[in-house]
Amino acid sequence: MKKIITESQLRKIVKESIKKVLKENIEGGDYINREKLHERIVSLLNEVCDTYDFGENGARILKDDYVEEYAEYLTNSIADSMRNYVSSGNYSISGNFNNIKRDFETEHNGASFDKVIEMIRNGVSNEITEEFKDWSENWFWQTFGTYNIKYNFAEAANEFLEGMEK
């Protein structure tokens, strides 16, 4: 026999689950436009909610209580990874032809990647650094795509909803 829970109980379970996922405060780089990244992730996660069958109320529950926090977690995680990648000085990616330094300099007619990164590290906010952050957000999606984000979210959402049914 399935246990029936109220919507308020369900919301409490959702909030507690989100807090568990976000228990680590991930802070990360300024090398990517976080706002654009976050918006695109929210859009992808909402697409998953609309595309997959999460049961009668599953998509609504996910959109109301899970998508935003999960998107924030992913945004911080990706920004942190980007900061680590750019700071490493090793711009090759195993199994991928893209290289952020080479790609930036090629697409921007030899503009100095190192000078832009130095400006960002020094806290400079100007047209060049903001353009780089927008460019790197697009570069991220071109390099890594969306499949893994959608797939991992669908898996996590299914597990989350199944856990609520028990």
C-alpha positions as CSV (number, residue, x, y, z in Angstrom):
1,M,0.0,0.0,0.0
2,K,1.4,3.4,-1.0
3,K,1.8,6.0,1.6
4,I,-0.2,9.2,0.8
5,I,1.5,12.5,1.7
6,T,0.1,15.9,1.6
7,E,1.4,18.7,-0.6
8,S,2.9,20.5,2.3
9,Q,4.7,17.4,3.4
10,L,5.9,16.9,-0.1
11,R,7.2,20.5,-0.3
12,K,9.1,19.9,3.0
13,I,10.7,16.8,1.6
14,V,11.6,18.6,-1.6
15,K,13.2,21.5,0.4
16,E,15.2,19.1,2.6
17,S,16.4,17.2,-0.4
18,I,17.5,20.3,-2.1
19,K,19.4,21.4,1.0
20,K,21.1,18.1,1.1
21,V,22.3,18.4,-2.5
22,L,23.4,22.0,-1.9
23,K,25.2,21.3,1.4
24,E,28.5,22.3,-0.1
25,N,28.7,26.0,-0.8
26,I,30.3,26.0,-4.3
27,E,31.8,29.3,-5.2
28,G,33.3,29.7,-8.6
29,G,34.7,31.7,-11.4
30,D,34.0,34.9,-13.0
31,Y,35.1,33.6,-16.4
32,I,31.6,32.8,-17.6
33,N,28.4,34.7,-17.7
34,R,26.6,33.1,-14.8
35,E,23.2,34.8,-15.5
36,K,23.1,33.5,-19.1
37,L,24.4,30.1,-18.0
38,H,21.7,29.8,-15.3
39,E,18.9,30.9,-17.7
40,R,20.0,28.2,-20.2
41,I,20.2,25.5,-17.5
42,V,16.7,26.4,-16.2
43,S,15.4,26.2,-19.7
44,L,17.0,22.8,-20.2
45,L,15.6,21.5,-16.9
46,N,12.1,22.8,-17.7
47,E,12.4,21.1,-21.1
48,V,13.1,17.8,-19.3
49,C,10.1,18.3,-17.0
50,D,7.9,18.9,-20.1
51,T,9.3,16.0,-22.1
52,Y,9.7,13.1,-19.6
53,D,6.8,11.4,-17.8
54,F,7.2,12.2,-14.1
55,G,3.7,11.1,-13.2
56,E,0.5,13.1,-12.4
57,N,2.0,15.9,-10.4
58,G,5.7,15.2,-10.9
59,A,6.5,17.9,-13.5
60,R,4.7,20.6,-11.5
61,I,6.4,19.6,-8.3
62,L,9.8,19.6,-10.0
63,K,9.3,23.0,-11.6
64,D,8.0,24.5,-8.4
65,D,10.5,23.2,-6.0
66,Y,13.5,21.5,-7.7
67,V,14.4,23.1,-11.0
68,E,15.6,26.5,-9.6
69,E,17.8,25.0,-6.9
70,Y,19.2,22.3,-9.1
71,A,20.0,24.9,-11.8
72,E,21.7,27.1,-9.2
73,Y,23.8,24.1,-8.1
74,L,24.8,23.3,-11.7
75,T,25.5,27.0,-12.5
76,N,27.9,27.2,-9.5
77,S,29.5,23.8,-10.3
78,I,30.1,24.7,-14.0
79,A,31.4,28.2,-13.1
80,D,33.7,26.6,-10.5
81,S,34.9,24.1,-13.1
82,M,35.5,26.9,-15.6
83,R,37.5,28.8,-13.1
84,N,39.6,25.8,-12.4
85,Y,40.1,25.0,-16.1
86,V,41.1,28.6,-17.0
87,S,43.3,28.9,-14.0
88,S,45.1,25.6,-14.7
89,G,46.9,26.9,-17.8
90,N,46.3,23.5,-19.5
91,Y,43.6,24.2,-22.0
92,S,43.5,20.8,-23.8
93,I,40.5,18.7,-23.0
94,S,40.9,14.9,-23.2
95,G,38.7,13.5,-25.9
96,N,37.8,17.0,-27.3
97,F,39.3,19.2,-29.9
98,N,38.3,22.4,-28.3
99,N,40.8,24.6,-26.5
100,I,39.5,27.8,-24.9
101,K,42.6,29.8,-25.4
102,R,43.1,28.8,-29.1
103,D,39.4,29.0,-29.8
104,F,39.1,32.5,-28.3
105,E,42.2,33.9,-30.1
106,T,41.1,32.3,-33.4
107,E,37.5,33.7,-33.1
108,H,38.8,37.1,-32.0
109,N,41.5,37.7,-34.6
110,G,44.4,37.0,-32.3
111,A,43.1,38.9,-29.3
112,S,45.2,38.0,-26.3
113,F,43.4,35.4,-24.1
114,D,46.0,35.9,-21.4
115,K,45.4,39.6,-21.2
116,V,41.7,39.2,-20.9
117,I,42.1,36.5,-18.2
118,E,44.5,38.8,-16.4
119,M,42.0,41.7,-16.5
120,I,39.3,39.4,-15.1
121,R,41.6,38.1,-12.3
122,N,42.3,41.8,-11.4
123,G,38.6,42.6,-11.1
124,V,38.4,44.6,-14.3
125,S,34.8,44.8,-15.6
126,N,34.6,46.3,-19.0
127,E,33.3,45.6,-22.5
128,I,36.2,43.2,-23.3
129,T,35.8,41.1,-20.1
130,E,32.0,41.0,-20.3
131,E,32.2,39.9,-24.0
132,F,34.6,37.2,-22.9
133,K,32.2,35.9,-20.3
134,D,29.4,35.8,-22.8
135,W,31.6,34.1,-25.3
136,S,32.8,31.5,-22.8
137,E,29.2,30.6,-21.9
138,N,28.5,29.9,-25.6
139,W,31.9,28.1,-25.9
140,F,30.9,25.9,-22.9
141,W,27.7,24.7,-24.6
142,Q,29.5,24.2,-28.0
143,T,32.2,22.2,-26.3
144,F,30.1,20.0,-23.9
145,G,26.6,20.1,-25.3
146,T,23.4,19.6,-23.2
147,Y,22.8,15.8,-23.3
148,N,24.6,15.0,-20.0
149,I,22.8,17.8,-18.1
150,K,19.4,16.7,-19.4
151,Y,20.1,13.0,-18.8
152,N,21.5,13.5,-15.3
153,F,18.7,15.8,-14.2
154,A,16.1,13.3,-15.5
155,E,17.8,10.5,-13.5
156,A,18.0,12.7,-10.4
157,A,14.4,13.8,-10.7
158,N,13.1,10.2,-11.1
159,E,15.1,9.1,-8.0
160,F,13.8,12.1,-6.1
161,L,10.2,11.5,-7.0
162,E,10.5,7.7,-6.4
163,G,11.9,8.5,-3.0
164,M,8.8,10.6,-2.2
165,E,6.5,7.7,-3.1
166,K,8.0,5.4,-0.4
